Amino acid sequence: MAAAARLAKLGHAVDLYERAGVLGGSWAPYELAAGVLVDDAPAVLGFPAPWRDLFRKSGRPLEAELARSGYALVPADSPQLIFVDGATLVLPTDRGAQHATLSLAYSRAVAGRWEALLDQLDDVWQALRRLGLESELPARAHLGRQQRRRLMRGQTVADLAAEVAHPHLSALVRSIAYGFGAVPEHTPALVTVELAIRRTFGRWQIQPMMREAASDAGRSSVLVQALAGRLEQRKVMVRLNTPVTGIRVEAGRVTGIRTPTGEQPSAAVVCTVDPWHAVGDLLAAPLAKGTRRHLARLDPAKAPTIRHLVVDQAIPAVRETLALSAQGVPTITYQRPAGERSIRTVHDFENLTPRPSYGIAWNGFGTFHRRPAVTTEIAGLLLAGPFSPAGASPSAVVLSAALAADSCQNYLSSVSGHADSSRN
């Protein structure tokens, strides 16, 4: 959806094919038997800049688009952390407030170690921005010694957790790996940059501006609905209940797609299904050999079990709790207002299921290199999604779409220019 909106704004005729009957994938809203709308997205989001850039580059700014529908993106409260020994902590995102809170709860020494870790992760963030988030990380990219050092090559999430040397904060560090469907011992330390991103950019949630929509507080699928509206404005042809069954390639270039109703010509394809399906099912066997080799050494990430419950308890605002086991395995609970009731959504990382659409499981630093590049070895075929080098966080997925749209635009411009020169 994000790539389609960007490309349509650039003046291209865009068709979006969706196998399901609704847009949004795992972020699509659906109704419980009790008649309330829910979704499986996190109720609290970080790093809103990619969302704002998406809406600004495709038309009306995000804030204006949400306001037209009666919503706003506002700062969210910090979660309550619950540790295995029964202790609790509310850790602010602000740098100074974090230091003060940890000094009071533990000691100045512990607060100092935490601050030093996040300062180091700030440097990791600056390095990562140019390696797959704001610019493409090419396939088989070679990282220099300084880049590897800045990315903490050789260290795992478990190593960083041990360096913090406090059971509560160590569990919090380890939870980052579990949150991405991996285990700390096999997850490179760079993944904990998520902690620095939270401190820098804060935490955000959807807030309804009208009382009658109060049950939508924290319903992140409002962003999907706003994006669907943007597709309509940009005249993207959305084809629901229409799976793509193949991608046609001739002379090393994409020329079209196949659906149950026949073949459709296409100058380029942005493919956002999981890479195993894209390469294994949609492309003929001899194609994309490099991507196939990399995927043979990768496994799908493990997704949490998500359950929703309507409870007879009225609450004034969205509440988030993060319960951590001794090993740092998280159970994240969001409780959202729903009139005289509330909606409790649990993301249970104790009960995981491998799910290709959730991303790629980390298995050492080499996984960073092996993630499928946005620009593939097939001209005109782009990949975007939680499996890209940008990562699996919601904002990273939006960034991968931006990179795919940019690369697609460059490709189409080059093809057009070549055709024009040939005619001349």
DRENDO-1510 file (C-alpha; in Angstrom, 1 decimal, always signed):
<recs>
REC; n; res; u; v; w
REC; 1; MET; +0.0; +0.0; +0.0 .
REC; 2; ALA; +2.8; +2.4; +0.9 .
REC; 3; ALA; +4.7; +1.7; -2.3 .
REC; 4; ALA; +1.6; +2.0; -4.4 .
REC; 5; ALA; +0.7; +5.4; -2.9 .
REC; 6; ARG; +4.2; +6.8; -3.6 .
REC; 7; LEU; +4.4; +5.5; -7.2 .
REC; 8; ALA; +0.9; +6.7; -8.0 .
REC; 9; LYS; +1.8; +10.2; -6.8 .
REC; 10; LEU; +4.8; +10.1; -9.2 .
REC; 11; GLY; +2.3; +9.7; -12.0 .
REC; 12; HIS; +2.4; +6.0; -12.7 .
REC; 13; ALA; -0.7; +3.8; -13.3 .
REC; 14; VAL; -0.6; +1.4; -10.4 .
REC; 15; ASP; -2.6; -1.8; -9.8 .
REC; 16; LEU; -2.5; -3.3; -6.3 .
REC; 17; TYR; -3.4; -7.0; -6.0 .
REC; 18; GLU; -4.5; -8.4; -2.7 .
REC; 19; ARG; -5.3; -12.0; -2.1 .
REC; 20; ALA; -7.6; -11.2; +0.9 .
REC; 21; GLY; -10.9; -9.4; +0.8 .
REC; 22; VAL; -9.5; -6.4; +2.8 .
REC; 23; LEU; -6.4; -4.3; +2.6 .
REC; 24; GLY; -3.9; -4.2; +5.4 .
REC; 25; GLY; -2.6; -7.7; +5.9 .
REC; 26; SER; -2.0; -8.5; +9.6 .
REC; 27; TRP; -2.8; -4.8; +10.3 .
REC; 28; ALA; -6.3; -5.0; +8.9 .
REC; 29; PRO; -9.1; -4.2; +11.4 .
REC; 30; TYR; -11.7; -6.8; +12.1 .
REC; 31; GLU; -14.7; -7.0; +14.4 .
REC; 32; LEU; -15.1; -9.2; +17.5 .
REC; 33; ALA; -18.4; -10.9; +18.3 .
REC; 34; ALA; -18.9; -8.1; +20.9 .
REC; 35; GLY; -19.1; -5.7; +18.0 .
REC; 36; VAL; -15.8; -3.8; +18.6 .
REC; 37; LEU; -13.1; -3.3; +16.1 .
REC; 38; VAL; -9.6; -4.6; +16.9 .
REC; 39; ASP; -6.4; -5.4; +15.0 .
REC; 40; ASP; -3.2; -7.3; +15.6 .
REC; 41; ALA; -0.9; -4.3; +15.3 .
REC; 42; PRO; +0.8; -2.9; +18.3 .
REC; 43; ALA; -1.3; -0.2; +20.0 .
REC; 44; VAL; +1.8; +2.0; +20.6 .
REC; 45; LEU; +4.2; +2.9; +17.8 .
REC; 46; GLY; +7.7; +4.3; +17.7 .
REC; 47; PHE; +9.6; +6.4; +15.1 .
REC; 48; PRO; +6.6; +8.1; +13.3 .
REC; 49; ALA; +8.8; +9.9; +10.7 .
REC; 50; PRO; +8.5; +7.2; +8.0 .
REC; 51; TRP; +4.7; +7.4; +8.3 .
REC; 52; ARG; +4.7; +11.2; +8.1 .
REC; 53; ASP; +7.1; +11.1; +5.1 .
REC; 54; LEU; +4.8; +8.6; +3.3 .
REC; 55; PHE; +1.7; +10.8; +3.6 .
REC; 56; ARG; +3.6; +14.0; +2.8 .
REC; 57; LYS; +5.2; +12.5; -0.3 .
REC; 58; SER; +1.9; +11.0; -1.6 .
REC; 59; GLY; -0.4; +14.0; -0.9 .
REC; 60; ARG; -1.9; +15.5; +2.2 .
REC; 61; PRO; +0.3; +15.4; +5.4 .
REC; 62; LEU; -0.5; +12.6; +7.9 .
REC; 63; GLU; -1.8; +15.0; +10.6 .
REC; 64; ALA; -4.2; +16.6; +8.2 .
REC; 65; GLU; -5.3; +13.2; +6.8 .
REC; 66; LEU; -6.0; +11.8; +10.3 .
REC; 67; ALA; -7.8; +15.0; +11.4 .
REC; 68; ARG; -10.2; +14.8; +8.4 .
REC; 69; SER; -11.3; +11.4; +9.9 .
REC; 70; GLY; -11.4; +12.6; +13.5 .
REC; 71; TYR; -8.1; +11.2; +14.7 .
REC; 72; ALA; -4.7; +12.4; +15.8 .
REC; 73; LEU; -1.3; +10.8; +16.4 .
REC; 74; VAL; -0.3; +11.8; +19.9 .
REC; 75; PRO; +2.5; +10.8; +22.4 .
REC; 76; ALA; +1.8; +7.6; +24.3 .
REC; 77; ASP; +2.4; +7.0; +28.0 .
REC; 78; SER; +5.4; +4.8; +29.0 .
REC; 79; PRO; +4.6; +1.2; +29.7 .
REC; 80; GLN; +4.6; -0.4; +33.1 .
REC; 81; LEU; +7.4; -3.0; +33.2 .
REC; 82; ILE; +6.7; -6.0; +35.4 .
REC; 83; PHE; +9.6; -8.2; +36.3 .
REC; 84; VAL; +9.7; -11.8; +37.4 .
REC; 85; ASP; +10.4; -10.9; +41.0 .
REC; 86; GLY; +7.3; -8.8; +41.2 .
REC; 87; ALA; +9.0; -5.5; +40.9 .
REC; 88; THR; +7.6; -2.8; +38.6 .
REC; 89; LEU; +9.1; +0.1; +36.8 .
REC; 90; VAL; +7.8; +2.9; +34.5 .
REC; 91; LEU; +10.7; +3.9; +32.4 .
REC; 92; PRO; +10.3; +7.3; +30.6 .
REC; 93; THR; +11.6; +7.8; +27.0 .
REC; 94; ASP; +13.3; +11.1; +27.8 .
REC; 95; ARG; +17.0; +10.8; +28.4 .
REC; 96; GLY; +17.2; +12.9; +31.6 .
REC; 97; ALA; +14.0; +11.3; +33.0 .
REC; 98; GLN; +15.4; +7.8; +32.3 .
REC; 99; HIS; +18.6; +8.6; +34.2 .
REC; 100; ALA; +16.7; +10.0; +37.2 .
REC; 101; THR; +14.2; +7.1; +37.3 .
REC; 102; LEU; +16.9; +4.5; +37.1 .
REC; 103; SER; +19.1; +6.3; +39.7 .
REC; 104; LEU; +16.2; +6.3; +42.1 .
REC; 105; ALA; +15.0; +2.8; +41.4 .
REC; 106; TYR; +18.5; +1.1; +41.4 .
REC; 107; SER; +21.6; +3.3; +41.6 .
REC; 108; ARG; +23.6; +5.9; +39.8 .
REC; 109; ALA; +26.0; +3.3; +38.6 .
REC; 110; VAL; +23.2; +1.2; +37.0 .
REC; 111; ALA; +21.7; +4.4; +35.5 .
REC; 112; GLY; +25.2; +5.3; +34.1 .
REC; 113; ARG; +25.6; +1.9; +32.5 .
REC; 114; TRP; +22.2; +2.1; +30.9 .
REC; 115; GLU; +22.9; +5.6; +29.6 .
REC; 116; ALA; +26.3; +4.5; +28.1 .
REC; 117; LEU; +24.6; +1.6; +26.4 .
REC; 118; LEU; +22.0; +3.8; +24.7 .
REC; 119; ASP; +24.6; +6.3; +23.7 .
REC; 120; GLN; +26.5; +3.6; +22.0 .
REC; 121; LEU; +23.3; +2.4; +20.3 .
REC; 122; ASP; +22.7; +6.0; +19.1 .
REC; 123; ASP; +25.9; +5.5; +17.0 .
REC; 124; VAL; +24.6; +2.2; +15.7 .
REC; 125; TRP; +21.4; +3.9; +14.6 .
REC; 126; GLN; +23.4; +6.5; +12.7 .
REC; 127; ALA; +25.3; +3.7; +10.9 .
REC; 128; LEU; +22.1; +1.7; +10.2 .
REC; 129; ARG; +20.2; +4.6; +8.7 .
REC; 130; ARG; +22.5; +4.4; +5.6 .
REC; 131; LEU; +22.5; +0.6; +5.5 .
REC; 132; GLY; +19.0; -0.4; +4.5 .
REC; 133; LEU; +16.7; +2.2; +6.0 .
REC; 134; GLU; +17.3; +5.6; +4.2 .
REC; 135; SER; +19.3; +4.1; +1.4 .
REC; 136; GLU; +19.5; +0.6; +0.0 .
REC; 137; LEU; +21.8; -2.1; +1.3 .
REC; 138; PRO; +22.8; -3.8; -2.0 .
REC; 139; ALA; +22.9; -7.6; -2.2 .
REC; 140; ARG; +26.3; -9.0; -1.2 .
REC; 141; ALA; +27.2; -5.6; +0.3 .
REC; 142; HIS; +30.7; -5.3; +1.6 .
REC; 143; LEU; +31.0; -3.6; +5.0 .
REC; 144; GLY; +34.3; -2.0; +6.0 .
REC; 145; ARG; +36.0; -2.6; +9.3 .
REC; 146; GLN; +34.7; +0.7; +10.7 .
REC; 147; GLN; +31.1; -0.1; +9.7 .
REC; 148; ARG; +31.3; -3.5; +11.3 .
REC; 149; ARG; +32.7; -2.0; +14.5 .
REC; 150; ARG; +29.9; +0.6; +14.6 .
REC; 151; LEU; +27.4; -2.2; +14.1 .
REC; 152; MET; +28.8; -4.2; +17.0 .
REC; 153; ARG; +29.8; -7.1; +14.9 .
REC; 154; GLY; +30.7; -10.0; +17.1 .
REC; 155; GLN; +28.3; -9.1; +19.9 .
REC; 156; THR; +24.9; -10.4; +20.5 .
REC; 157; VAL; +21.9; -9.1; +22.3 .
REC; 158; ALA; +22.7; -11.6; +25.1 .
REC; 159; ASP; +26.2; -10.0; +25.4 .
REC; 160; LEU; +24.8; -6.5; +25.8 .
REC; 161; ALA; +22.3; -7.7; +28.4 .
REC; 162; ALA; +25.1; -9.2; +30.4 .
REC; 163; GLU; +27.1; -5.9; +30.3 .
REC; 164; VAL; +24.1; -4.0; +31.8 .
REC; 165; ALA; +24.7; -6.2; +34.9 .
REC; 166; HIS; +21.3; -5.7; +36.4 .
REC; 167; PRO; +18.6; -8.5; +36.2 .
REC; 168; HIS; +15.7; -6.1; +35.4 .
REC; 169; LEU; +17.5; -4.1; +32.7 .
REC; 170; SER; +19.1; -7.2; +31.3 .
REC; 171; ALA; +15.7; -8.8; +30.9 .
REC; 172; LEU; +14.5; -5.6; +29.1 .
REC; 173; VAL; +17.5; -5.8; +26.7 .
REC; 174; ARG; +16.9; -9.5; +26.0 .
REC; 175; SER; +13.2; -8.8; +25.3 .
REC; 176; ILE; +14.1; -6.9; +22.1 .
REC; 177; ALA; +15.4; -10.0; +20.4 .
REC; 178; TYR; +12.3; -12.1; +21.5 .
REC; 179; GLY; +10.1; -9.2; +20.2 .
REC; 180; PHE; +11.5; -9.8; +16.7 .
REC; 181; GLY; +10.9; -13.5; +16.8 .
REC; 182; ALA; +14.5; -14.6; +17.7 .
REC; 183; VAL; +16.6; -15.5; +20.7 .
REC; 184; PRO; +19.1; -13.1; +22.3 .
REC; 185; GLU; +22.0; -15.6; +21.9 .
REC; 186; HIS; +21.6; -15.7; +18.2 .
REC; 187; THR; +20.6; -12.1; +17.6 .
REC; 188; PRO; +23.2; -9.5; +16.7 .
REC; 189; ALA; +23.6; -6.6; +19.1 .
REC; 190; LEU; +22.6; -4.1; +16.5 .
REC; 191; VAL; +18.9; -5.1; +16.9 .
REC; 192; THR; +18.8; -3.4; +20.3 .
REC; 193; VAL; +19.0; -0.1; +18.5 .
REC; 194; GLU; +15.3; -0.2; +19.1 .
REC; 195; LEU; +16.0; +1.1; +22.6 .
REC; 196; ALA; +17.8; +4.1; +21.3 .
REC; 197; ILE; +15.0; +4.8; +18.8 .
REC; 198; ARG; +12.5; +4.8; +21.6 .
REC; 199; ARG; +14.6; +7.3; +23.6 .
REC; 200; THR; +15.1; +9.6; +20.6 .
REC; 201; PHE; +11.7; +9.5; +18.9 .
REC; 202; GLY; +9.4; +8.6; +21.8 .
REC; 203; ARG; +6.2; +6.5; +21.6 .
REC; 204; TRP; +3.0; +7.3; +19.8 .
REC; 205; GLN; -0.6; +6.2; +19.5 .
REC; 206; ILE; -3.8; +6.9; +17.6 .
REC; 207; GLN; -6.2; +9.1; +19.5 .
REC; 208; PRO; -9.8; +9.8; +18.4 .
REC; 209; MET; -10.9; +13.4; +18.6 .
REC; 210; MET; -14.6; +12.6; +19.0 .
REC; 211; ARG; -16.2; +10.9; +22.0 .
REC; 212; GLU; -18.2; +8.5; +19.9 .
REC; 213; ALA; -15.0; +7.0; +18.5 .
REC; 214; ALA; -13.3; +6.6; +21.9 .
REC; 215; SER; -13.0; +2.8; +21.4 .
REC; 216; ASP; -10.5; +3.5; +18.6 .
REC; 217; ALA; -7.9; +4.9; +21.0 .
REC; 218; GLY; -4.7; +2.9; +20.2 .
REC; 219; ARG; -6.2; +1.2; +17.2 .
REC; 220; SER; -3.2; +1.4; +14.9 .
REC; 221; SER; -5.2; +0.1; +11.9 .
REC; 222; VAL; -6.6; +3.6; +11.6 .
REC; 223; LEU; -3.3; +4.3; +9.7 .
REC; 224; VAL; -4.1; +1.5; +7.3 .
REC; 225; GLN; -7.6; +2.9; +6.7 .
REC; 226; ALA; -6.0; +6.4; +6.1 .
REC; 227; LEU; -3.6; +4.8; +3.6 .
REC; 228; ALA; -6.5; +3.0; +1.9 .
REC; 229; GLY; -8.1; +6.4; +1.5 .
REC; 230; ARG; -4.9; +7.8; +0.0 .
REC; 231; LEU; -4.8; +5.0; -2.6 .
REC; 232; GLU; -8.3; +6.0; -3.6 .
REC; 233; GLN; -7.3; +9.6; -3.9 .
REC; 234; ARG; -4.3; +8.6; -6.1 .
REC; 235; LYS; -6.6; +6.4; -8.3 .
REC; 236; VAL; -4.7; +3.2; -7.5 .
REC; 237; MET; -6.6; +0.3; -9.0 .
REC; 238; VAL; -7.1; -2.0; -5.9 .
REC; 239; ARG; -8.0; -5.6; -6.8 .
REC; 240; LEU; -9.2; -7.5; -3.7 .
REC; 241; ASN; -9.6; -11.3; -3.6 .
REC; 242; THR; -7.1; -11.5; -6.5 .
REC; 243; PRO; -4.0; -13.5; -5.7 .
REC; 244; VAL; -1.0; -13.2; -8.0 .
REC; 245; THR; +0.0; -16.7; -9.1 .
REC; 246; GLY; +3.2; -15.8; -11.1 .
REC; 247; ILE; +5.5; -13.1; -12.2 .
REC; 248; ARG; +6.4; -13.2; -15.9 .
REC; 249; VAL; +10.1; -12.5; -16.8 .
REC; 250; GLU; +11.5; -12.2; -20.3 .
REC; 251; ALA; +15.1; -11.5; -21.2 .
REC; 252; GLY; +15.9; -10.8; -17.5 .
REC; 253; ARG; +13.1; -8.2; -17.1 .
REC; 254; VAL; +9.7; -8.3; -15.5 .
REC; 255; THR; +7.0; -8.1; -18.2 .
REC; 256; GLY; +3.8; -8.9; -16.3 .
REC; 257; ILE; +2.0; -11.0; -13.7 .
REC; 258; ARG; -0.4; -14.0; -13.7 .
REC; 259; THR; -3.7; -14.1; -11.8 .
REC; 260; PRO; -6.5; -16.7; -11.8 .
REC; 261; THR; -8.2; -14.6; -14.5 .
REC; 262; GLY; -5.2; -14.4; -16.9 .
REC; 263; GLU; -2.0; -12.5; -17.5 .
REC; 264; GLN; -1.5; -8.8; -17.1 .
REC; 265; PRO; +1.4; -6.8; -18.6 .
REC; 266; SER; +3.5; -4.7; -16.2 .
REC; 267; ALA; +6.6; -2.6; -16.6 .
REC; 268; ALA; +7.6; -3.3; -13.0 .
REC; 269; VAL; +6.5; -5.2; -9.9 .
REC; 270; VAL; +6.9; -4.4; -6.2 .
REC; 271; CYS; +6.4; -7.7; -4.5 .
REC; 272; THR; +5.5; -7.6; -0.8 .
REC; 273; VAL; +4.7; -11.2; -0.1 .
REC; 274; ASP; +7.3; -13.2; +1.9 .
REC; 275; PRO; +10.4; -13.9; -0.1 .
REC; 276; TRP; +10.1; -17.7; +0.1 .
REC; 277; HIS; +6.7; -17.5; -1.6 .
REC; 278; ALA; +7.9; -14.8; -4.1 .
REC; 279; VAL; +10.9; -16.8; -5.2 .
REC; 280; GLY; +9.7; -20.3; -4.7 .
REC; 281; ASP; +6.2; -20.0; -6.1 .
REC; 282; LEU; +5.9; -16.8; -8.2 .
REC; 283; LEU; +9.1; -17.1; -10.2 .
REC; 284; ALA; +10.3; -19.8; -12.5 .
REC; 285; ALA; +13.0; -22.1; -11.0 .
REC; 286; PRO; +16.0; -20.8; -12.9 .
REC; 287; LEU; +15.4; -17.2; -11.9 .
REC; 288; ALA; +16.8; -15.2; -8.9 .
REC; 289; LYS; +19.5; -17.8; -8.1 .
REC; 290; GLY; +21.3; -15.4; -5.7 .
REC; 291; THR; +18.2; -14.7; -3.7 .
REC; 292; ARG; +17.4; -18.4; -3.6 .
REC; 293; ARG; +20.8; -19.2; -2.2 .
REC; 294; HIS; +20.4; -16.6; +0.6 .
REC; 295; LEU; +16.9; -17.8; +1.4 .
REC; 296; ALA; +18.1; -21.4; +1.8 .
REC; 297; ARG; +20.1; -20.2; +4.8 .
REC; 298; LEU; +17.3; -18.2; +6.3 .
REC; 299; ASP; +14.2; -19.1; +8.4 .
REC; 300; PRO; +11.0; -17.3; +9.1 .
REC; 301; ALA; +10.8; -15.3; +12.3 .
REC; 302; LYS; +8.5; -16.6; +15.0 .
REC; 303; ALA; +5.3; -14.5; +15.6 .
REC; 304; PRO; +3.6; -14.1; +19.0 .
REC; 305; THR; +0.2; -15.5; +19.8 .
REC; 306; ILE; -2.3; -12.6; +19.8 .
REC; 307; ARG; -5.6; -12.7; +21.6 .
REC; 308; HIS; -8.3; -10.1; +22.3 .
REC; 309; LEU; -10.7; -9.9; +25.2 .
REC; 310; VAL; -13.5; -7.4; +26.0 .
REC; 311; VAL; -13.5; -6.8; +29.8 .
REC; 312; ASP; -16.1; -5.1; +32.0 .
REC; 313; GLN; -13.7; -2.4; +33.1 .
REC; 314; ALA; -13.8; +1.2; +31.9 .
REC; 315; ILE; -10.4; +2.9; +31.6 .
REC; 316; PRO; -9.7; +6.6; +30.6 .
REC; 317; ALA; -6.7; +5.9; +28.3 .
REC; 318; VAL; -4.6; +3.3; +26.6 .
REC; 319; ARG; -2.5; +1.3; +29.0 .
REC; 320; GLU; +0.5; -0.9; +28.1 .
REC; 321; THR; +2.2; -3.4; +30.4 .
REC; 322; LEU; +5.3; -5.4; +29.5 .
REC; 323; ALA; +5.8; -8.5; +31.7 .
REC; 324; LEU; +9.2; -10.0; +31.4 .
REC; 325; SER; +10.3; -13.5; +32.4 .
REC; 326; ALA; +13.7; -14.1; +34.0 .
REC; 327; GLN; +15.1; -14.7; +30.5 .
REC; 328; GLY; +13.5; -11.6; +29.2 .
REC; 329; VAL; +10.7; -13.2; +27.2 .
REC; 330; PRO; +8.0; -10.5; +26.9 .
REC; 331; THR; +4.2; -10.6; +27.3 .
REC; 332; ILE; +2.8; -7.3; +26.0 .
REC; 333; THR; -0.7; -6.3; +27.0 .
REC; 334; TYR; -2.5; -3.3; +25.6 .
REC; 335; GLN; -5.8; -2.2; +27.2 .
REC; 336; ARG; -7.9; +0.2; +25.3 .
REC; 337; PRO; -11.0; +2.2; +26.2 .
REC; 338; ALA; -14.3; +1.0; +24.9 .
REC; 339; GLY; -17.0; +3.0; +26.6 .
REC; 340; GLU; -18.1; +1.3; +29.8 .
REC; 341; ARG; -15.8; -1.6; +28.9 .
REC; 342; SER; -12.3; -2.0; +27.6 .
REC; 343; ILE; -10.4; -4.1; +25.1 .
REC; 344; ARG; -7.5; -6.1; +26.3 .
REC; 345; THR; -5.0; -7.4; +23.6 .
REC; 346; VAL; -2.2; -9.7; +24.6 .
REC; 347; HIS; +0.9; -10.3; +22.4 .
REC; 348; ASP; +2.3; -13.5; +24.0 .
REC; 349; PHE; +5.9; -14.2; +23.0 .
REC; 350; GLU; +6.0; -17.3; +25.2 .
REC; 351; ASN; +3.9; -19.0; +22.5 .
REC; 352; LEU; +5.4; -18.5; +19.1 .
REC; 353; THR; +4.7; -19.8; +15.6 .
REC; 354; PRO; +7.1; -19.4; +12.7 .
REC; 355; ARG; +5.4; -17.1; +10.2 .
REC; 356; PRO; +7.1; -16.0; +7.0 .
REC; 357; SER; +5.1; -12.7; +6.9 .
REC; 358; TYR; +6.5; -11.8; +10.3 .
REC; 359; GLY; +10.0; -11.4; +8.9 .
REC; 360; ILE; +13.3; -13.3; +9.0 .
REC; 361; ALA; +14.7; -15.0; +12.1 .
REC; 362; TRP; +18.1; -13.7; +13.3 .
REC; 363; ASN; +20.9; -16.3; +13.3 .
REC; 364; GLY; +24.0; -14.3; +13.8 .
REC; 365; PHE; +25.4; -11.2; +12.2 .
REC; 366; GLY; +25.4; -12.9; +8.8 .
REC; 367; THR; +21.6; -12.7; +8.6 .
REC; 368; PHE; +22.1; -8.9; +8.1 .
REC; 369; HIS; +23.9; -9.6; +4.8 .
REC; 370; ARG; +21.6; -12.4; +3.6 .
REC; 371; ARG; +18.3; -10.5; +3.9 .
REC; 372; PRO; +16.8; -10.1; +0.4 .
REC; 373; ALA; +17.8; -6.8; -1.2 .
REC; 374; VAL; +15.1; -4.4; -2.2 .
REC; 375; THR; +16.4; -4.3; -5.8 .
REC; 376; THR; +16.7; -7.9; -7.1 .
REC; 377; GLU; +18.8; -9.4; -9.8 .
REC; 378; ILE; +15.7; -9.3; -12.0 .
REC; 379; ALA; +15.3; -5.9; -13.7 .
REC; 380; GLY; +12.0; -4.4; -12.6 .
REC; 381; LEU; +11.3; -6.7; -9.7 .
REC; 382; LEU; +11.5; -5.0; -6.3 .
REC; 383; LEU; +10.9; -6.6; -2.8 .
REC; 384; ALA; +9.6; -4.8; +0.2 .
REC; 385; GLY; +8.4; -5.9; +3.6 .
REC; 386; PRO; +9.5; -7.0; +7.1 .
REC; 387; PHE; +12.2; -9.3; +5.6 .
REC; 388; SER; +14.1; -6.4; +3.9 .
REC; 389; PRO; +17.4; -5.1; +5.3 .
REC; 390; ALA; +15.4; -2.2; +6.9 .
REC; 391; GLY; +14.1; -4.7; +9.5 .
REC; 392; ALA; +10.7; -5.9; +10.7 .
REC; 393; SER; +9.5; -3.0; +12.8 .
REC; 394; PRO; +6.4; -1.2; +11.5 .
REC; 395; SER; +8.3; +2.0; +10.6 .
REC; 396; ALA; +11.1; -0.1; +8.9 .
REC; 397; VAL; +8.5; -1.8; +6.7 .
REC; 398; VAL; +7.2; +1.6; +5.6 .
REC; 399; LEU; +10.8; +2.6; +4.9 .
REC; 400; SER; +11.4; -0.5; +2.8 .
REC; 401; ALA; +8.4; +0.5; +0.7 .
REC; 402; ALA; +9.9; +4.0; +0.2 .
REC; 403; LEU; +13.2; +2.4; -1.0 .
REC; 404; ALA; +11.3; +0.1; -3.4 .
REC; 405; ALA; +9.2; +3.0; -4.8 .
REC; 406; ASP; +12.4; +5.0; -5.4 .
REC; 407; SER; +14.2; +2.1; -7.0 .
REC; 408; CYS; +11.1; +1.4; -9.2 .
REC; 409; GLN; +10.9; +5.0; -10.3 .
REC; 410; ASN; +14.6; +5.0; -11.2 .
REC; 411; TYR; +14.2; +1.8; -13.2 .
REC; 412; LEU; +11.1; +3.0; -15.0 .
REC; 413; SER; +12.8; +6.3; -15.9 .
REC; 414; SER; +15.9; +4.5; -17.2 .
REC; 415; VAL; +13.7; +2.2; -19.3 .
REC; 416; SER; +11.7; +5.1; -20.7 .
REC; 417; GLY; +14.9; +7.0; -21.5 .
REC; 418; HIS; +16.3; +4.0; -23.3 .
REC; 419; ALA; +13.1; +3.6; -25.3 .
REC; 420; ASP; +13.1; +7.3; -26.2 .
REC; 421; SER; +16.7; +7.2; -27.3 .
REC; 422; SER; +16.0; +4.1; -29.4 .
REC; 423; ARG; +13.1; +5.8; -31.2 .
REC; 424; ASN; +15.3; +8.8; -31.8 .
</recs>
